[in-house]
C-alpha cells in the first residue's frame, strides 16, 4: 500500500479526483482489480466500481474504450485532490490479534 502522499501524487498526475466516478477493471479475471478498488476506497474515493467481466468482456461486447470529452484540470486545481486515509488503523493488524481471534472463533468463544 502506498503512503497517502505517494497515492495523491499519482492521482494528481492521472487527474483522478476522489469525487470522480472510477471504474476499475482487469484483463485477467480478478487478478488485481480488487486491490485497486480497495486502495481507492481506503484513500476516500467513494464512487468506485469493478467492471463486471473485466476488459475482456467489455471488448467482446464491442464497447468503446474511450468516450466523452477529455478534461484536463489546471495546475491551480490541486486543492481538489483531497484524498485521505479512511481508517489507517484497520489496514494492518497484529498477527497476535489474528491468532487470538482465530482461536476464539475455533473454540466458540466470543472473546475476540
C-alpha positions as CSV (number, residue, x, y, z in Angstrom):
1,X,0.0,0.0,0.0
2,X,1.5,3.4,-0.9
3,X,1.6,6.2,1.5
4,X,-1.2,8.9,1.3
5,X,1.4,11.3,-0.2
6,X,2.5,8.9,-2.9
7,X,-1.0,7.9,-3.8
8,X,-2.2,11.5,-4.0
9,X,0.9,12.4,-6.2
10,X,0.0,9.7,-8.7
11,X,-3.7,10.7,-8.7
12,X,-2.7,14.3,-9.5
13,X,-0.6,13.1,-12.4
14,X,-3.5,11.0,-13.7
15,X,-6.0,13.8,-12.9
16,X,-8.3,11.4,-10.9
17,X,-10.3,13.2,-8.2
18,X,-11.7,11.4,-5.2
19,X,-15.1,12.6,-6.3
20,X,-14.8,11.1,-9.8
21,X,-16.7,8.0,-10.9
22,X,-13.9,5.4,-11.0
23,X,-14.3,2.1,-12.8
24,X,-11.6,-0.5,-12.1
25,X,-11.1,-3.4,-14.4
26,X,-8.7,-6.3,-15.0
27,X,-7.7,-8.2,-18.1
28,X,-7.1,-11.5,-16.2
29,X,-10.3,-12.1,-14.3
30,X,-9.9,-10.8,-10.7
31,X,-6.1,-10.7,-10.7
32,X,-5.5,-7.2,-9.2
33,X,-8.7,-5.3,-9.7
34,X,-10.0,-5.9,-6.1
35,X,-6.7,-4.4,-4.8
36,X,-7.3,-1.3,-6.9
37,X,-10.9,-0.9,-5.7
38,X,-9.7,-1.4,-2.1
39,X,-6.9,1.2,-2.5
40,X,-9.2,3.8,-3.9
41,X,-11.8,3.2,-1.2
42,X,-9.1,3.3,1.5
43,X,-8.0,6.7,0.3
44,X,-11.5,8.2,0.3
45,X,-12.9,7.7,-3.2
46,X,-16.4,6.5,-2.7
47,X,-17.7,6.2,-6.2
48,X,-15.5,3.2,-7.2
49,X,-16.8,0.2,-9.2
50,X,-15.4,-3.0,-10.6
51,X,-16.3,-3.7,-14.2
52,X,-18.3,-6.9,-14.3
53,X,-16.4,-9.3,-16.6
54,X,-13.4,-7.1,-16.9
55,X,-11.9,-5.6,-20.0
56,X,-12.2,-8.9,-21.9
57,X,-16.0,-9.0,-21.7
58,X,-16.2,-5.3,-22.4
59,X,-14.2,-5.7,-25.7
60,X,-16.1,-8.9,-26.6
61,X,-19.3,-6.8,-26.4
62,X,-17.8,-4.2,-28.8
63,X,-18.0,-1.4,-26.3
64,X,-15.9,1.8,-26.7
65,X,-12.7,2.1,-24.7
66,X,-12.7,6.0,-24.6
67,X,-15.7,8.2,-24.7
68,X,-16.7,11.7,-23.9
69,X,-14.6,14.7,-23.6
70,X,-11.2,14.5,-22.0
71,X,-10.9,17.2,-19.3
72,X,-7.6,18.4,-18.0
73,X,-7.5,20.2,-14.7
74,X,-5.4,23.3,-14.5
75,X,-2.5,23.1,-12.0
76,X,-4.2,25.6,-9.7
77,X,-7.0,23.0,-9.0
78,X,-4.6,20.9,-7.0
79,X,-6.7,21.5,-3.9
80,X,-9.4,19.3,-5.3
81,X,-7.2,16.3,-4.7
82,X,-8.2,15.8,-1.1
83,X,-7.5,12.1,-0.7
84,X,-7.3,10.9,2.9
85,X,-6.9,7.6,4.6
86,X,-10.3,6.3,5.7
87,X,-9.3,4.1,8.7
88,X,-5.5,3.6,8.7
89,X,-5.7,1.7,12.0
90,X,-7.8,-1.0,10.2
91,X,-5.4,-1.5,7.3
92,X,-2.9,-3.6,9.2
93,X,-3.5,-6.0,12.1
94,X,-1.0,-7.5,14.6
95,X,-0.6,-11.3,13.9
96,X,-1.1,-12.0,17.6
97,X,-4.6,-10.4,17.4
98,X,-5.4,-12.5,14.4
99,X,-4.3,-15.7,16.2
100,X,-6.4,-14.7,19.2
101,X,-9.5,-14.1,17.1
102,X,-9.0,-17.3,15.2
103,X,-8.6,-19.3,18.4
104,X,-11.7,-17.6,19.8
105,X,-13.7,-18.5,16.7
106,X,-12.5,-22.1,16.7
107,X,-13.5,-22.6,20.3
108,X,-16.8,-20.8,20.0
109,X,-15.7,-18.0,22.4
110,X,-17.0,-14.5,21.8
111,X,-13.8,-13.0,23.3
112,X,-12.2,-11.6,20.2
